[in-house]
Amino acid sequence: MVSVYSSVCFDEEDTWKKKTVRNRTFILSPNGIQCLSVPVIAKQHVTLTNDCKIDNSQSWTKVHKGALEAALNTAPFFEFIKDDLWPIYDKKPTFLVDLNQMLLALMIKKLKIKTSINTDKKSPDILHDFRKLSDNHSYSPILIKEAELNKYNQVFSYKHPFVPNLSALDFLANCGSLTSDW
């Protein structure tokens, strides 16, 4: 098992901000980078992240499943993920934070990372604060310097150059899990 941090903390008391990666992720589709967004119902300036509801009246789960199938179905490990992934989508959680925590727990398990998820309001042992990473308002592959990344084969590498900083699903579907080489 790989361990970078003993725990990760969700800041549920943070104020909801529109157009952040709190409700979206990016995948590499046959046509290039595609944004998958979870529609939310949030008041303009006063909604806390833990109060942000998912708009399940929209067919976002169908869109996500179709896009993920198109993008990752031929990836070597996708078949081992989707049986655990689809039930999370099918639950149609009410709150975005619940969906995000379920997806994060699945990624931690599948990537074999030894860490725990914590929702304490004020964790005294926070070493690094990564909340600003969720504030990028559009896809920017330069969040982490490309030189610091290990490249891996992506499904459409014959068509597109390597794209860093996609959803963890992309890495997991193509590589299976983290190894000591990463």
NORVENQUI-V614899 format. One line per field, one symbol per residue. ss: DSSP state (A for helix, B for strand, O for the rest). phi: phi as a letter, one per 20 degrees, with the letter a starting at -180 (. if undefined). burial: I if it has 9 or more other C-alpha atoms within 8 Angstrom, else O. Layout:
ss = ???
phi = ???
burial = ???
This chain:
ss = OBOOOOBBBOOOOOBOOOOOOOOBBBBBBOOBBBBBBOOBBOOOOOOBAAAOBBOOOOOAAAAAAAAAAAAAOOOOOAAAAAAAAAAAAAAOOOBAAAAAAAAAAAAAAAAOBOOBBBOOOOOOOOOOOOAAAAAOOOOOOOOOOAAAOOOOOOOOOOOOOOOOOOOAAAAAAAAOOOOOOO
phi = .ebdcfbddeefefffcfldefcbbcceegdofceddefcdbfgcdfegfdfeeeffeefffffffffffecgeffdffedffefgffffflgfdfffffffffffffffemeebcdccgfcefdfecddfffeefebfcfdgdggfeeefcfdgdffdcfgdemegggffffednafcffe
burial = OIOOOOOIIOIIOOIIOOOIIOIIIIIIIOOOOIOIOIIIOIOOOOIIIIOIIIIIOOOIOOOIIOIIOIIIIOIIIIOOIOOIIIOIIOOOIOIIIIIOIIIOIIIIOIIIIIIOIOOOOOOOOOOOOOOOOIIIOOOOOOOOOOOOOOOOOIIIIOOOOIOIOIIOOIIIIIIIIIOOOO
